[in-house]
Amino acid sequence: MKETPAFKSTLSSTEAVVVSAVCFGLFSLWSVQAVMAGFPAARYSNDGVLQMIALELVLAGAALLFLRVRGFDVASLLPRPTWWDTLLGALTYLAAWMLETVCTSAYQAMVPPSPTPDVIEFSFNGLTVATLIGFSVVNGLFEEVFLLGVLVRGLRGLGLGLAISLPLLLRLLYHTYQGPVGALGVVAFGLAVTLVYVRTGRLWPSVYAHILADVIPMAVWGVSD
């Protein structure tokens, strides 16, 4: 009888670099360019957000294909929602929001104002409800599946501290375009969802927290019917 091939859940350093480059390399480049340009406002149209969804799906497909060829347990990356994990995700979002508030308030109290914005201005012109929900779901899955389900889990063999800190630094890198306060908030949020994932081993709470973190602010910035 033919044996079923065993899949792995660890990554070599080379595999981790490839996944990071495929999934987040382009976004990191754009983020660095925004920093060099003085943190310009981020203005998105409905078509622009749809293009972002398509880009993340293409990058996810390429990364998953690479992981599958390398023998990674790709099937385990599919989050399995439950009512309890959804509740935990909502609580994680609230905890992350409070941590963000504390960190950003402390930064603003200690660091004197500068000519460049502490956090950039976002605007979404004519964003529909369908696009808002679609982007929030795709983006939440894209970031947390690859940052947590692949990189944090895959790098555990190198030590828990490294497995947490390296994906967190990557998350910071491709969010630096948001300005110092915005990036600090992203790190606080990333730390919260990472700790929940490390503690539970389940992806859905962190994914759902990320979906809420996208839906709520984007709805505030403006959504059309």
ChimeraX commands (.cxc) that place a marker at each C-alpha (Angstrom):
marker #1 position 0.00,0.00,0.00 radius 0.5
marker #1 position 1.31,3.42,-0.95 radius 0.5
marker #1 position 2.18,5.55,2.06 radius 0.5
marker #1 position 0.70,9.02,2.41 radius 0.5
marker #1 position 3.54,11.57,2.35 radius 0.5
marker #1 position 4.13,13.34,5.66 radius 0.5
marker #1 position 3.86,17.10,5.61 radius 0.5
marker #1 position 5.97,19.39,7.75 radius 0.5
marker #1 position 5.07,22.45,9.78 radius 0.5
marker #1 position 8.58,23.89,10.10 radius 0.5
marker #1 position 10.52,26.17,7.79 radius 0.5
marker #1 position 14.16,26.51,6.94 radius 0.5
marker #1 position 15.59,30.02,7.06 radius 0.5
marker #1 position 15.65,30.06,3.24 radius 0.5
marker #1 position 12.00,29.02,3.02 radius 0.5
marker #1 position 11.03,31.71,5.53 radius 0.5
marker #1 position 12.85,34.35,3.47 radius 0.5
marker #1 position 11.13,33.22,0.26 radius 0.5
marker #1 position 7.65,33.29,1.83 radius 0.5
marker #1 position 8.33,36.70,3.37 radius 0.5
marker #1 position 9.58,38.09,0.07 radius 0.5
marker #1 position 6.70,36.68,-1.99 radius 0.5
marker #1 position 3.94,37.77,0.40 radius 0.5
marker #1 position 5.29,41.01,1.80 radius 0.5
marker #1 position 8.25,42.12,-0.29 radius 0.5
marker #1 position 6.27,44.38,-2.62 radius 0.5
marker #1 position 4.29,45.92,0.24 radius 0.5
marker #1 position 7.52,46.52,2.17 radius 0.5
marker #1 position 9.04,48.27,-0.86 radius 0.5
marker #1 position 5.98,50.52,-1.21 radius 0.5
marker #1 position 6.11,51.25,2.51 radius 0.5
marker #1 position 9.77,52.30,2.37 radius 0.5
marker #1 position 9.02,54.52,-0.63 radius 0.5
marker #1 position 6.20,56.19,1.33 radius 0.5
marker #1 position 8.54,56.85,4.26 radius 0.5
marker #1 position 11.09,58.45,1.92 radius 0.5
marker #1 position 8.29,60.56,0.40 radius 0.5
marker #1 position 7.35,61.95,3.82 radius 0.5
marker #1 position 4.35,59.76,4.68 radius 0.5
marker #1 position 1.81,60.87,2.05 radius 0.5
marker #1 position -1.89,60.29,2.71 radius 0.5
marker #1 position -3.28,56.95,1.56 radius 0.5
marker #1 position -6.23,57.50,-0.76 radius 0.5
marker #1 position -8.02,54.47,-2.19 radius 0.5
marker #1 position -10.85,54.14,-4.67 radius 0.5
marker #1 position -13.19,51.17,-4.84 radius 0.5
marker #1 position -11.29,49.93,-7.90 radius 0.5
marker #1 position -7.99,50.38,-6.09 radius 0.5
marker #1 position -9.14,48.23,-3.19 radius 0.5
marker #1 position -10.40,45.55,-5.60 radius 0.5
marker #1 position -6.96,45.54,-7.22 radius 0.5
marker #1 position -5.40,45.09,-3.78 radius 0.5
marker #1 position -7.66,42.09,-3.15 radius 0.5
marker #1 position -6.59,40.56,-6.47 radius 0.5
marker #1 position -2.92,41.18,-5.72 radius 0.5
marker #1 position -3.11,39.51,-2.30 radius 0.5
marker #1 position -4.89,36.50,-3.81 radius 0.5
marker #1 position -2.20,36.12,-6.47 radius 0.5
marker #1 position 0.62,36.42,-3.93 radius 0.5
marker #1 position -1.12,33.98,-1.60 radius 0.5
marker #1 position -1.48,31.47,-4.42 radius 0.5
marker #1 position 2.21,31.74,-5.30 radius 0.5
marker #1 position 3.29,31.35,-1.67 radius 0.5
marker #1 position 0.98,28.39,-1.08 radius 0.5
marker #1 position 2.27,26.67,-4.22 radius 0.5
marker #1 position 5.85,27.15,-3.03 radius 0.5
marker #1 position 4.99,25.81,0.42 radius 0.5
marker #1 position 3.17,22.81,-1.05 radius 0.5
marker #1 position 6.14,21.95,-3.24 radius 0.5
marker #1 position 8.41,22.20,-0.19 radius 0.5
marker #1 position 6.20,19.75,1.71 radius 0.5
marker #1 position 4.61,22.20,4.14 radius 0.5
marker #1 position 1.26,21.26,5.68 radius 0.5
marker #1 position -0.76,23.75,3.64 radius 0.5
marker #1 position -4.13,22.22,4.60 radius 0.5
marker #1 position -3.56,23.15,8.24 radius 0.5
marker #1 position -3.47,26.84,7.30 radius 0.5
marker #1 position -7.22,26.98,6.68 radius 0.5
marker #1 position -8.79,28.67,9.75 radius 0.5
marker #1 position -11.67,26.73,11.29 radius 0.5
marker #1 position -14.17,29.20,12.74 radius 0.5
marker #1 position -16.14,28.28,15.83 radius 0.5
marker #1 position -18.41,30.40,17.99 radius 0.5
marker #1 position -15.91,30.35,20.85 radius 0.5
marker #1 position -13.00,31.31,18.63 radius 0.5
marker #1 position -15.07,34.08,17.07 radius 0.5
marker #1 position -15.81,35.43,20.54 radius 0.5
marker #1 position -12.13,35.13,21.41 radius 0.5
marker #1 position -11.31,37.01,18.21 radius 0.5
marker #1 position -13.64,39.86,19.20 radius 0.5
marker #1 position -12.05,40.00,22.65 radius 0.5
marker #1 position -8.61,39.92,21.05 radius 0.5
marker #1 position -9.57,42.90,18.90 radius 0.5
marker #1 position -10.70,44.84,21.98 radius 0.5
marker #1 position -7.51,43.94,23.86 radius 0.5
marker #1 position -5.38,44.92,20.86 radius 0.5
marker #1 position -7.25,48.22,20.52 radius 0.5
marker #1 position -6.63,49.03,24.18 radius 0.5
marker #1 position -2.94,48.13,23.87 radius 0.5
marker #1 position -2.67,50.29,20.75 radius 0.5
marker #1 position -4.31,53.19,22.57 radius 0.5
marker #1 position -1.95,52.94,25.52 radius 0.5
marker #1 position 1.16,52.66,23.33 radius 0.5
marker #1 position 0.26,55.47,20.95 radius 0.5
marker #1 position -0.83,57.78,23.79 radius 0.5
marker #1 position 2.48,57.16,25.57 radius 0.5
marker #1 position 4.40,57.88,22.36 radius 0.5
marker #1 position 2.56,61.14,21.74 radius 0.5
marker #1 position 3.10,62.21,25.35 radius 0.5
marker #1 position 6.86,61.55,25.26 radius 0.5
marker #1 position 7.87,62.45,21.70 radius 0.5
marker #1 position 7.69,66.11,20.63 radius 0.5
marker #1 position 5.70,66.95,17.48 radius 0.5
marker #1 position 7.53,66.76,14.16 radius 0.5
marker #1 position 6.89,68.25,10.69 radius 0.5
marker #1 position 5.99,64.80,9.32 radius 0.5
marker #1 position 2.65,63.28,10.34 radius 0.5
marker #1 position 2.62,60.85,13.27 radius 0.5
marker #1 position -0.10,58.88,11.54 radius 0.5
marker #1 position -1.18,59.25,7.94 radius 0.5
marker #1 position -4.62,60.18,6.69 radius 0.5
marker #1 position -6.65,57.41,5.06 radius 0.5
marker #1 position -9.53,57.96,2.67 radius 0.5
marker #1 position -11.69,55.56,0.68 radius 0.5
marker #1 position -13.74,57.21,-2.05 radius 0.5
marker #1 position -16.90,55.35,-3.00 radius 0.5
marker #1 position -15.95,52.13,-1.24 radius 0.5
marker #1 position -18.91,49.76,-1.35 radius 0.5
marker #1 position -19.98,47.50,1.50 radius 0.5
marker #1 position -19.18,44.41,-0.59 radius 0.5
marker #1 position -15.66,45.65,-1.31 radius 0.5
marker #1 position -15.13,46.62,2.32 radius 0.5
marker #1 position -16.09,43.16,3.57 radius 0.5
marker #1 position -14.22,41.39,0.79 radius 0.5
marker #1 position -11.01,43.28,1.44 radius 0.5
marker #1 position -11.24,42.87,5.21 radius 0.5
marker #1 position -11.69,39.11,4.93 radius 0.5
marker #1 position -8.98,38.60,2.30 radius 0.5
marker #1 position -6.50,40.91,4.01 radius 0.5
marker #1 position -7.12,39.43,7.46 radius 0.5
marker #1 position -6.61,35.92,6.13 radius 0.5
marker #1 position -3.61,36.88,3.99 radius 0.5
marker #1 position -1.64,38.59,6.73 radius 0.5
marker #1 position -2.39,36.30,9.67 radius 0.5
marker #1 position -2.18,33.00,7.78 radius 0.5
marker #1 position 1.29,33.80,6.48 radius 0.5
marker #1 position 2.64,35.77,9.42 radius 0.5
marker #1 position 1.29,33.44,12.12 radius 0.5
marker #1 position 0.32,30.14,10.53 radius 0.5
marker #1 position 3.43,29.95,8.37 radius 0.5
marker #1 position 6.19,32.12,9.83 radius 0.5
marker #1 position 5.52,32.04,13.58 radius 0.5
marker #1 position 4.73,28.33,13.54 radius 0.5
marker #1 position 7.40,27.50,11.00 radius 0.5
marker #1 position 10.17,29.27,12.92 radius 0.5
marker #1 position 9.35,27.78,16.33 radius 0.5
marker #1 position 12.27,25.42,15.94 radius 0.5
marker #1 position 14.61,28.42,16.11 radius 0.5
marker #1 position 13.18,29.50,19.46 radius 0.5
marker #1 position 9.90,31.08,20.49 radius 0.5
marker #1 position 11.40,34.57,20.87 radius 0.5
marker #1 position 12.73,34.54,17.33 radius 0.5
marker #1 position 9.53,33.04,15.96 radius 0.5
marker #1 position 7.54,35.90,17.46 radius 0.5
marker #1 position 9.93,38.79,16.85 radius 0.5
marker #1 position 10.88,38.22,13.21 radius 0.5
marker #1 position 7.30,38.14,11.82 radius 0.5
marker #1 position 6.50,41.10,14.08 radius 0.5
marker #1 position 9.39,43.07,12.57 radius 0.5
marker #1 position 8.17,42.12,9.10 radius 0.5
marker #1 position 4.68,43.35,10.01 radius 0.5
marker #1 position 6.23,46.63,11.13 radius 0.5
marker #1 position 8.28,46.99,7.94 radius 0.5
marker #1 position 5.38,46.87,5.53 radius 0.5
marker #1 position 3.27,49.17,7.74 radius 0.5
marker #1 position 5.84,51.94,8.29 radius 0.5
marker #1 position 4.05,54.00,5.61 radius 0.5
marker #1 position 1.39,54.74,8.24 radius 0.5
marker #1 position 3.74,57.01,10.19 radius 0.5
marker #1 position 5.39,56.45,13.60 radius 0.5
marker #1 position 2.17,56.35,15.62 radius 0.5
marker #1 position 0.37,54.27,13.02 radius 0.5
marker #1 position 3.24,51.78,12.84 radius 0.5
marker #1 position 3.42,51.59,16.63 radius 0.5
marker #1 position -0.28,50.77,16.72 radius 0.5
marker #1 position 0.29,48.03,14.15 radius 0.5
marker #1 position 3.05,46.51,16.30 radius 0.5
marker #1 position 0.80,46.57,19.37 radius 0.5
marker #1 position -1.98,44.89,17.41 radius 0.5
marker #1 position 0.46,42.36,15.94 radius 0.5
marker #1 position 1.80,41.48,19.37 radius 0.5
marker #1 position -1.72,40.89,20.70 radius 0.5
marker #1 position -2.81,38.57,17.88 radius 0.5
marker #1 position 0.54,36.76,17.90 radius 0.5
marker #1 position 0.33,35.98,21.61 radius 0.5
marker #1 position -3.22,34.69,21.22 radius 0.5
marker #1 position -2.10,32.43,18.37 radius 0.5
marker #1 position 0.93,31.16,20.29 radius 0.5
marker #1 position -1.22,30.48,23.34 radius 0.5
marker #1 position -4.09,28.71,21.53 radius 0.5
marker #1 position -2.50,27.36,18.36 radius 0.5
marker #1 position -5.65,28.39,16.47 radius 0.5
marker #1 position -5.69,30.91,13.63 radius 0.5
marker #1 position -9.32,32.03,13.54 radius 0.5
marker #1 position -9.27,34.29,16.65 radius 0.5
marker #1 position -6.38,36.31,15.24 radius 0.5
marker #1 position -7.84,36.35,11.72 radius 0.5
marker #1 position -11.23,37.53,13.02 radius 0.5
marker #1 position -9.58,40.21,15.15 radius 0.5
marker #1 position -7.77,41.45,12.04 radius 0.5
marker #1 position -10.99,41.46,10.02 radius 0.5
marker #1 position -12.61,43.65,12.68 radius 0.5
marker #1 position -9.54,45.90,12.76 radius 0.5
marker #1 position -10.03,46.50,9.01 radius 0.5
marker #1 position -13.82,46.68,8.86 radius 0.5
marker #1 position -14.42,49.15,11.66 radius 0.5
marker #1 position -11.95,51.93,10.67 radius 0.5
marker #1 position -12.69,51.57,6.96 radius 0.5
marker #1 position -16.41,51.87,7.64 radius 0.5
marker #1 position -15.71,55.05,9.59 radius 0.5
marker #1 position -13.60,56.50,6.76 radius 0.5
marker #1 position -16.47,56.17,4.34 radius 0.5
marker #1 position -18.49,53.50,2.61 radius 0.5
marker #1 position -21.12,53.97,-0.09 radius 0.5
marker #1 position -24.05,51.68,-0.94 radius 0.5
marker link #1:1,2 radius 0.2
marker link #1:2,3 radius 0.2
marker link #1:3,4 radius 0.2
marker link #1:4,5 radius 0.2
marker link #1:5,6 radius 0.2
marker link #1:6,7 radius 0.2
marker link #1:7,8 radius 0.2
marker link #1:8,9 radius 0.2
marker link #1:9,10 radius 0.2
marker link #1:10,11 radius 0.2
marker link #1:11,12 radius 0.2
marker link #1:12,13 radius 0.2
marker link #1:13,14 radius 0.2
marker link #1:14,15 radius 0.2
marker link #1:15,16 radius 0.2
marker link #1:16,17 radius 0.2
marker link #1:17,18 radius 0.2
marker link #1:18,19 radius 0.2
marker link #1:19,20 radius 0.2
marker link #1:20,21 radius 0.2
marker link #1:21,22 radius 0.2
marker link #1:22,23 radius 0.2
marker link #1:23,24 radius 0.2
marker link #1:24,25 radius 0.2
marker link #1:25,26 radius 0.2
marker link #1:26,27 radius 0.2
marker link #1:27,28 radius 0.2
marker link #1:28,29 radius 0.2
marker link #1:29,30 radius 0.2
marker link #1:30,31 radius 0.2
marker link #1:31,32 radius 0.2
marker link #1:32,33 radius 0.2
marker link #1:33,34 radius 0.2
marker link #1:34,35 radius 0.2
marker link #1:35,36 radius 0.2
marker link #1:36,37 radius 0.2
marker link #1:37,38 radius 0.2
marker link #1:38,39 radius 0.2
marker link #1:39,40 radius 0.2
marker link #1:40,41 radius 0.2
marker link #1:41,42 radius 0.2
marker link #1:42,43 radius 0.2
marker link #1:43,44 radius 0.2
marker link #1:44,45 radius 0.2
marker link #1:45,46 radius 0.2
marker link #1:46,47 radius 0.2
marker link #1:47,48 radius 0.2
marker link #1:48,49 radius 0.2
marker link #1:49,50 radius 0.2
marker link #1:50,51 radius 0.2
marker link #1:51,52 radius 0.2
marker link #1:52,53 radius 0.2
marker link #1:53,54 radius 0.2
marker link #1:54,55 radius 0.2
marker link #1:55,56 radius 0.2
marker link #1:56,57 radius 0.2
marker link #1:57,58 radius 0.2
marker link #1:58,59 radius 0.2
marker link #1:59,60 radius 0.2
marker link #1:60,61 radius 0.2
marker link #1:61,62 radius 0.2
marker link #1:62,63 radius 0.2
marker link #1:63,64 radius 0.2
marker link #1:64,65 radius 0.2
marker link #1:65,66 radius 0.2
marker link #1:66,67 radius 0.2
marker link #1:67,68 radius 0.2
marker link #1:68,69 radius 0.2
marker link #1:69,70 radius 0.2
marker link #1:70,71 radius 0.2
marker link #1:71,72 radius 0.2
marker link #1:72,73 radius 0.2
marker link #1:73,74 radius 0.2
marker link #1:74,75 radius 0.2
marker link #1:75,76 radius 0.2
marker link #1:76,77 radius 0.2
marker link #1:77,78 radius 0.2
marker link #1:78,79 radius 0.2
marker link #1:79,80 radius 0.2
marker link #1:80,81 radius 0.2
marker link #1:81,82 radius 0.2
marker link #1:82,83 radius 0.2
marker link #1:83,84 radius 0.2
marker link #1:84,85 radius 0.2
marker link #1:85,86 radius 0.2
marker link #1:86,87 radius 0.2
marker link #1:87,88 radius 0.2
marker link #1:88,89 radius 0.2
marker link #1:89,90 radius 0.2
marker link #1:90,91 radius 0.2
marker link #1:91,92 radius 0.2
marker link #1:92,93 radius 0.2
marker link #1:93,94 radius 0.2
marker link #1:94,95 radius 0.2
marker link #1:95,96 radius 0.2
marker link #1:96,97 radius 0.2
marker link #1:97,98 radius 0.2
marker link #1:98,99 radius 0.2
marker link #1:99,100 radius 0.2
marker link #1:100,101 radius 0.2
marker link #1:101,102 radius 0.2
marker link #1:102,103 radius 0.2
marker link #1:103,104 radius 0.2
marker link #1:104,105 radius 0.2
marker link #1:105,106 radius 0.2
marker link #1:106,107 radius 0.2
marker link #1:107,108 radius 0.2
marker link #1:108,109 radius 0.2
marker link #1:109,110 radius 0.2
marker link #1:110,111 radius 0.2
marker link #1:111,112 radius 0.2
marker link #1:112,113 radius 0.2
marker link #1:113,114 radius 0.2
marker link #1:114,115 radius 0.2
marker link #1:115,116 radius 0.2
marker link #1:116,117 radius 0.2
marker link #1:117,118 radius 0.2
marker link #1:118,119 radius 0.2
marker link #1:119,120 radius 0.2
marker link #1:120,121 radius 0.2
marker link #1:121,122 radius 0.2
marker link #1:122,123 radius 0.2
marker link #1:123,124 radius 0.2
marker link #1:124,125 radius 0.2
marker link #1:125,126 radius 0.2
marker link #1:126,127 radius 0.2
marker link #1:127,128 radius 0.2
marker link #1:128,129 radius 0.2
marker link #1:129,130 radius 0.2
marker link #1:130,131 radius 0.2
marker link #1:131,132 radius 0.2
marker link #1:132,133 radius 0.2
marker link #1:133,134 radius 0.2
marker link #1:134,135 radius 0.2
marker link #1:135,136 radius 0.2
marker link #1:136,137 radius 0.2
marker link #1:137,138 radius 0.2
marker link #1:138,139 radius 0.2
marker link #1:139,140 radius 0.2
marker link #1:140,141 radius 0.2
marker link #1:141,142 radius 0.2
marker link #1:142,143 radius 0.2
marker link #1:143,144 radius 0.2
marker link #1:144,145 radius 0.2
marker link #1:145,146 radius 0.2
marker link #1:146,147 radius 0.2
marker link #1:147,148 radius 0.2
marker link #1:148,149 radius 0.2
marker link #1:149,150 radius 0.2
marker link #1:150,151 radius 0.2
marker link #1:151,152 radius 0.2
marker link #1:152,153 radius 0.2
marker link #1:153,154 radius 0.2
marker link #1:154,155 radius 0.2
marker link #1:155,156 radius 0.2
marker link #1:156,157 radius 0.2
marker link #1:157,158 radius 0.2
marker link #1:158,159 radius 0.2
marker link #1:159,160 radius 0.2
marker link #1:160,161 radius 0.2
marker link #1:161,162 radius 0.2
marker link #1:162,163 radius 0.2
marker link #1:163,164 radius 0.2
marker link #1:164,165 radius 0.2
marker link #1:165,166 radius 0.2
marker link #1:166,167 radius 0.2
marker link #1:167,168 radius 0.2
marker link #1:168,169 radius 0.2
marker link #1:169,170 radius 0.2
marker link #1:170,171 radius 0.2
marker link #1:171,172 radius 0.2
marker link #1:172,173 radius 0.2
marker link #1:173,174 radius 0.2
marker link #1:174,175 radius 0.2
marker link #1:175,176 radius 0.2
marker link #1:176,177 radius 0.2
marker link #1:177,178 radius 0.2
marker link #1:178,179 radius 0.2
marker link #1:179,180 radius 0.2
marker link #1:180,181 radius 0.2
marker link #1:181,182 radius 0.2
marker link #1:182,183 radius 0.2
marker link #1:183,184 radius 0.2
marker link #1:184,185 radius 0.2
marker link #1:185,186 radius 0.2
marker link #1:186,187 radius 0.2
marker link #1:187,188 radius 0.2
marker link #1:188,189 radius 0.2
marker link #1:189,190 radius 0.2
marker link #1:190,191 radius 0.2
marker link #1:191,192 radius 0.2
marker link #1:192,193 radius 0.2
marker link #1:193,194 radius 0.2
marker link #1:194,195 radius 0.2
marker link #1:195,196 radius 0.2
marker link #1:196,197 radius 0.2
marker link #1:197,198 radius 0.2
marker link #1:198,199 radius 0.2
marker link #1:199,200 radius 0.2
marker link #1:200,201 radius 0.2
marker link #1:201,202 radius 0.2
marker link #1:202,203 radius 0.2
marker link #1:203,204 radius 0.2
marker link #1:204,205 radius 0.2
marker link #1:205,206 radius 0.2
marker link #1:206,207 radius 0.2
marker link #1:207,208 radius 0.2
marker link #1:208,209 radius 0.2
marker link #1:209,210 radius 0.2
marker link #1:210,211 radius 0.2
marker link #1:211,212 radius 0.2
marker link #1:212,213 radius 0.2
marker link #1:213,214 radius 0.2
marker link #1:214,215 radius 0.2
marker link #1:215,216 radius 0.2
marker link #1:216,217 radius 0.2
marker link #1:217,218 radius 0.2
marker link #1:218,219 radius 0.2
marker link #1:219,220 radius 0.2
marker link #1:220,221 radius 0.2
marker link #1:221,222 radius 0.2
marker link #1:222,223 radius 0.2
marker link #1:223,224 radius 0.2
marker link #1:224,225 radius 0.2
view
